[in-house]
Every structure is written in C-alpha cells, then in structure tokens.
C-alpha cells in the first residue's frame, strides 16, 4: 500500500511542471559533461587499482627466503 502511494506521489511530482524562468549558459553544459566524465574516469581508475591490489594479494608468490630480504651472500 505504501509503495503504491509513494509511486503515485512521485508520478504526480514528475508530471506537474512549472516554468523555471532560469538561464543556463552554454559553458554550464560542457562543465557538467566534464564533471560526469571525470567522475566515471576516477571511479574506473579506483576500481582497477583495488582489483590489481586484490589480485596481487591472492596470486602473489611468497619470496624464496624471507630472512635475506633480497640480499645474496657472495
């Protein structure tokens, strides 16, 4: 019942329009587009970074001798 009333109220809000009397200059559209593209690029980079970090944690091979820390005796 609540879902039906909420959907009806949302439909009424979306279907009732009024004049805004506002002006949006052409630069605003390009700024908004740049912001949206930047958001998705940052999200993709972040997900890629965490994916490779997780992959390295799961599939990395342990070092042969942890006590030498990569130093070899001559």
N, C-alpha and C positions, 0 to 999 in steps of 0.2 A: 504494500500500500504506500509506504513512504517513498519507495523508488518511483512509483507512478506519479506521485505528486511532485517529486523533485524533477522528473523528466518533463512534466507539463510546465513547471515553473521555468525551467531552462529554455524550453521551446518558446514560451511567451517572451522571455527576455531577448532571445535571439531574433525573433520575428518582429518585435516592435522596434522601429527605427526612428531616429530623430536627426535633425541637421546638427552638425558639429560646429559649423562656421569656423573651421580651422584651415590653416595653410601649411602644407608640408613642402618644403623646397626640394629641388632635385638632389641636392647633396645628402639629404637625410636618407634617401633610399640606398645610395651607394654605401653610406656609413653603416646602415643596418645590415646590408648584404655582407660587407666586410666583417662585421662582428659575428655574424652567423657562421661564415666560412671559417673564421679564426677559432670559434668555439669547437666546431667539429674537427678541425685540424689538431687542436690541443688535446681533445678527447681521444683521437686516434693515436697520437703520439704517446699519451699516458698509458693507454691500454696496451700498446705494443711494448712499451718499456716494462710494464708489470708482467706481460706474457713471457718475454725473454728472461726476466729475472726468475720467474717461477720455473721455466723450462731448465735454466741452469741449475736451480736447486734440485730438481728432480733427476736430471740426466747427467749431472757432472760426475766425473770420476774422482775418487779420492786420490790424493797425492801418494806416491810410492813410499816415501819416507817422510813423515811429518816432522821428525825430530831435526832434520838437517835444514829445513826451511829453504830448500832450493840450493843450498851451498854444497859443493862437492869437494872432497878431500883430494889433494894432488899427490 
